[in-house]
């Protein structure tokens, strides 16, 4: 891209807002309201995990592999597969 063809920051912000709105629209189709609520809660705590899950669901949905909206239980299964397993830490008092 040459110097003259760069977009201004306002245009880039508008493009990001449009992309986000489109993602939200697709997620409304592919997720139930409970699943969307859970994903929003995950986004508050672990935004990188929420992005991974969103991308995964969008890939499945746009490829035509989602026949009905994903419910909360199915979303929890997806989250458990995509999140790293944490080791349980135990303290031993002597």
Residue pairs with C-beta under 8 A, 6 or more apart in sequence:
7 15
23 54
23 58
26 58
26 61
26 62
27 36
27 39
27 54
27 57
27 58
28 36
29 61
29 69
30 57
30 58
30 60
30 61
30 66
30 69
30 70
31 39
31 57
31 69
31 70
31 75
32 69
32 70
32 71
32 72
34 71
34 72
35 69
35 70
35 71
35 72
35 74
35 75
38 72
38 75
38 76
38 79
39 50
39 53
39 54
39 75
42 49
42 50
42 53
42 79
43 50
46 83
49 79
49 82
49 83
52 82
53 75
53 78
53 79
53 82
56 78
56 82
57 66
57 70
57 78
60 66
70 78
